[in-house]
Amino acid sequence: MRIDELIIYKDFAQGDLLRDMVHLMEHYRDEKDRTLCYDCMHRLLEIAASHGFYGNLWHCYLANLLVNNENSYSKACEIRGNVEGTINELVLHDIRIFKELYDYDFTDMIQMLGVPEFAMVLSYESCFQESKVYNTRIRDRICHLAMQFNSDDTPEAMKDTLTEFYKDYGVGKFGLHKAFRIKHDENGVQIVPILNIAHVHLDDLVGYEIPKKKLIDNTEAFVKGRKANNCLLFGDAGTGKSSSIKAIANEYYDDGLRIIEVYKHQFQDLNDVIAQIKNRNYKFIIYMDDLSFEDFEIEYKYLKAVIEGGLEKKPNNVLIYATSNRRHLVREKFSDKEDRRDDLHAGDTVQEKLSLVSRFGVTIFFCAPDKKQFQQIVKALAERYGVTMPEEELLLEANKWELAHGGLSGRTAQQFIDYLLGQA
């Protein structure tokens, strides 16, 4: 087991388990270390519990190492597929080593150490329906990849299967997750996966066809490599601005789109975030929800330079999408007019406050629905969720609900339907 000879695939997370397993394979006849064997079994089962793996847990573990190892080859293949050059021979050298690990027969070790329980690890039926690390689709895909490797008779075939996975799903956290948030700790700025993103789709947002089309057109241009603009979704509360962004994340994930959520107090970390993503083959939307500034807050000046205006050009694979209830983002008051009388350059002050929103090339307005539109939303949602109630009674109750719960909006309509479902 020549894991010390690996060239491209090195420095694995959870790599200690790999080394202990290799040690068992090489020395179980001499040392007869049953304790280490049971410890490895425990760690394989813990990984299965957190990741939701099933089947041959040793194979799933190896497959998981390969799909998470961000190296020069895997990052070149993400989204694009096969690459040319000498690196293919170096990768094939490493895959030969993994093929040996994959094909290893544990029968003799099980008998020699007297650990029949190890056979259960090689054919494991999981009681965990969900993964704490991946969404169900990706978890199943990794388990399926582990089974696919079984049918690959040669290292070359195994390499082709892995490369196809990189093309379809990517590699590492950016390949296997849709959405991310920022964490700043003692190790610096970290981009951390969001494990439970809402499964919202564009069809779930009833109405708003024109705003949705503007958002779709801009996003499709972006993921296809054409010119696209930073985008501001503004308007009344509860009209689906944030839901539209979540739906975009789900809709274009397979096209390589990823979303990173950033809060106002994290703007100082934006340059570090962009530095980490600018050379990847994915398209990234930096998402700022409910963006607005009071007149005493100066973070917007930093954001302006990051969006457009700093010396360093914003990478072509990064856009900024924001939602806000304010059209101009920075709060303005009538008293500002009084202050401007003492301002020698009042026009400059106005332009300073408006200059942030001007950096968003596409602005999309989401307005609150009128009574008729609200009722259409209620009827559409009731049909979608199987609410059985006479239409006249449904609309009467919906009108009562919106009067007491925030007025006419898509959010209020959804909350009303949720209430009915809860009472059913």
N, C-alpha and C positions, 0 to 999 in steps of 0.2 A: 504494500500500500504506500505509494510514493507521494504522499501529500506535500512533503517538503520540496518536491521537484516542481510544484505548480508555478507557472510563470505569470499568466494573466489573471487567473482566478485565485486571489489570495485575500487575506484579511477579512474573513467572514465574520458577520455577527453570529453569535451562538457557535463559534468555531471550536470552543473548548470541547463540546460534545463530539465533534468530528474527530478530534485528536484522541479522545478517550476510546471512542469506538474503534479507531484504527489500532490503538494499543491493544485492545482486546483481541482483535483479529490476528495480530502478529504474535501475541505472547500468551494466549490463554492455555496453551499446552504446557508451558513452563511454570507460569505463576498460579494458574488455576484460581484466578481472582473473581470469585462469585460476587463479592461485594461491589466491585466496579461494574459488573454486568447488571446487577439490580439497580445500581445508581443510574446507569445509562437508560435502562428501561423506564425508570421514574421520569427522567428528563424528556424522553421521547413522548411519554404520556402527557406531561405537562404542556409540551408544545402542541400536542394534538388537542388538548382542552382549550388552550388560548386561541389557536388558529382554526379549530374546527376540522382538523384533518381526519381522514378515515382510510381504511385499506391498509397497505403496507406502510407503516409509519416511518420506517427507515428510508424507503424510497421517497415518501413525501418530504421528509427532512432534507434529503439531498436535492430534490427538485426545488425546494424553497430556497436553499442556499444559492442555487444557480440563477433563479429569477430575481434575486435581490442583490446580486453582486454587481455594483456599478463600476465597470472597468472600461478601458478604451474600446474594447470590442462591443460589449453589450450596449453602451451608450451610442455607438455609431450605428448599430442595427435598430435601435428603437424607432418605431414608426416607418423607417425606411427599408428595413430588411437586409438582404445580403450586401456585403461590402467586398471590395477587391483588395488584394495586397497580401504581403507576407504574414500579416497578423492571423490569417486563416490557418496557417500551418501551426502557429504558436498556440492558438486556441484548440486546434485538434489534438495537440500534445496533451493539453490539460484535460480534454474530454476523454481521452484514452484512460487517464487515471480515474476519472469519475466513473467510467464504464466498468473498471475493475471493482470499484466500491459498490456499484449498483448490482453487479452480477455475483457478488460474494455469496457463497452458500454457508448459512449459519448452522447447518445440521450437526456437523461434528462438534462445534463449540457448545451447542445446546446439550449434547450428550455428555461431553467431557466435563462440563461445569455442573451438570445436573440442574439445569434451569429450563424445564419444559415451558414455563410461563412465557419465555421469550418468543415462542411461536405465536402467542396471541398478539404481540406487537407487530408481527408481520402479516396479520390478517385481523384488523381491528375494526369493530363496528362501533361507531361513535354514538354517544348519547347526547352530544352537544349539537343542537340544530343550527346554532349561529356561531360565527367567528367573532372574536373580540378584536381581531387584527385586520381582517379583510371583509368586504361585502361577500355575500353568498356566492355570487357569480364568479368572482375571482378565486375564492376558496375552492370551488368545484373545478375551476380551470386548472389550478395547481395540482389537485389530486388526479385530474384527468391526464395532465402532463406526466405525472409520475407513472401512470399506467401506460401511456404512450411509449415512454422510454423502454418498457418491457419488450415491446415489439420491434425495437430498433436493434438489429442484429450486429451492427458495426458502430464504431465511434463516429464515423462519417454521418451515418443516419441519425444518430443521437444529436450531433451538432446541428444538422439541418432542422430537426424538430425544435431544438432550443431557439435557433435563429428565427424560426417562424413565430414562436411565442413572443420574442422580442418585437417583431414587426406588428403583431396583432395587439399586444397588451403593454409593451414597453418593459422597462426594467426598474427595479427598486421602488422607492416610495412614490415617485412621480408617475411611474408606469402603472402601479397597482392601486392607486387611489385617485379619486376625482377632485377632492377639495382639501384645503390645508389652512392652518392658522399659524401665526407667528408666536414664538416663545423666545424670550431673551433671558438666558441664565448665565452661570459662570463660564459656560463654554461658548458664549457669544450668541449670535442670532440663529435660531433653529427654525426650520420650516417643518411643522408637525402635521401629519395626516389627521383629518377629521373622519372618524370611523363611521359615524351615523349621520350621513347627509340625507335630508328629506327627499323622498322619491317623487318629486314634483315634475310634471311634464307640461309642455306648452298647451296641450289640449285641455288640461285641467283648469286653465284660466279662461273662464267663460267670457266671451266678448273681447273687447280691446284688440280687435284684429289689426287695425292700422299701427298702433304702438308695437305690437308683437312683430309685425312684418318689418318695421324699421330696425328693431333689435336683431331679428333673424338675419336680415340682409347684411348688416354690419358684421355680425359674428361669422357668417358663412364666408364673407370676403376674407376675414382674418384667418380662419382655419385653412383656407385654400391658398394662402400665401399672397393674396392681393392686398392692396392698400386698404386700411381700415382706420377708423377714428376712435379715440377715447369717447366714452358714452356716459351721459348723465340721464338717469331716469328720475323725473321729479313730478310732484303733484300731490293730490290728497292722500291722506292716510288710509291704509287698508284697501288700496286699489290694485295690488298685485305687483308692485315694483320689485320687491325682494323675491317674491315667488317666481317672477320672470327670470331673474338671474339664476336661481336654483335650477329652473327648468333648462336653461341654456347649458348648465354644467352637465346635466344628465343627457341632454340631446346630442351633444358634440364630444362626449368623452371618447367614443370610438375613433373620432377624427384627430385625437391628440390634444384636446382642449383640457386644461386644468385651471382651477380657480383657487386663488390664495386670498383669504379674508384678512384684512388689515384694519385695525382700529386707529382712531385719531391719535392716541398717545404713542402709537408705534411708528409714526411717520419718520422719526429719526433713524429707523432701521431699514427704510426702503432701499437705500443704496446697497446695503448688504444683501437684502433679499434678491434684488435684481442681479447682483454679481453671481449668486448661486444658481440662477435659472437661465441666464442669457445665452449659454452655450449648449443648452439641451435642445432636442428635436421636437419638443412639445410647444404648444401655444399656451401662454399663461395670461389669464385675466386677473389683475389685482383688484379685488372687490372691496369697496368701502360702503358699508350700509349706513343709512340714516346720517349722511354727511352734512354737517352744518357747523358754523362757527359764530360765536358771539364776537362783538366788535373788539373785545379785549384779548381774544385768543389769536395768537400769531402763527399757529402751526400751518395755516393755509399758505403762508409765504414760503415755507419750506416745501410744501407739496407742489407749489407752482414750479419751482426749479426742477423737481424730480420729473414732473409730467412733461415739461417742455421749457427750456430756457437755460439749463445748466450746460456746462462745456461738454460733458459726456452725452453722446446721443443715446436716446432710449432704444433698447434692442428691438429688432423687428418682430420678435416673438413675444412681446409684452404689450398689453393694453390695460388701461385703467377704466373700470366701470364703477359708477357710484350711484346710489339712490339718495334722494333727499326730498323733504317736504317743501324746501325752499328753492325757488327758481335760481336765485343768485348766490346761494350757499352762505354768504356772510350776512349777518343780521344788519339791517338798516332801520333807523328810527327817524321820526319827524324831528327830533331834537338835533339830528345830524345836520339838518339844514341850517339851524341856528348856529351850530359850530362852524359851518362853512363860511359864514359871514366874516369870521375872523381868520379864515384860511386864505393866505395869499394866492394859493394855487388850488382852488376848490375842485377844478376839473381833474387835476391829477389825483386828488383823494378819491373821487368817484371811480376813476379808472383803476386805481389800486384795488378797490373792493370788487370790481367787476372782472378783473383780469383772470381770476381763477376759473370762473365758469366759461370764459372764452377759450380756455384750453381744452374743453370738451367739444370735439368737432360735431358730435351728434347729441342732440338733446331731445328727449322723448317725454311727452306730457301724458300723465295718467290722471284723468279727472274722475271725480266721484260720479256714480251712475245716477240718473234721475229715477223717479218712482217706477216707470215702465221698465227700464233697463234692470233695476234691482229685482223686480218680479221675474224677469226672464232668467236672471242668474239663479234665483231661488228655484224656479221650475226645473232648470237644467241640472242643478245639483241634486234636487229631490229625485229626479229620474235616474241620475248616475248612481246614487246610493240606495236606490230601491225603497224610497219613502212612499208608503201607500196612504194617501190622504186626499180627499176631494180637493180639486184645485182651488175652489172658492175658499174653503176652510184654510188651506195651506197659505194662501196669499194674505188672508185676514190675520192669521197668527204671525206671519212674517212681518206684517206692518206693525203689529203690536211689539214685536221683538226689537225691530230697528229703532222704534221710538225710545225704548228703554235701554238700548245697548249700543250706542255710538253712531246712530244715523245710517244713511244709505252708503253702503260700500260692499265690495265683494267679500271682505273679511267678516262683516256682520252677517252676510248671507250664509257663509260657511259655518259660522258659530251657531246660527239658528238651526241649520241642518244637523250639526253635531249634537245639539240639544235634543232634537227630535229622535235621533238614533239612540241617544242615551236613555230616553224615556220609553223606547219601544220594548 
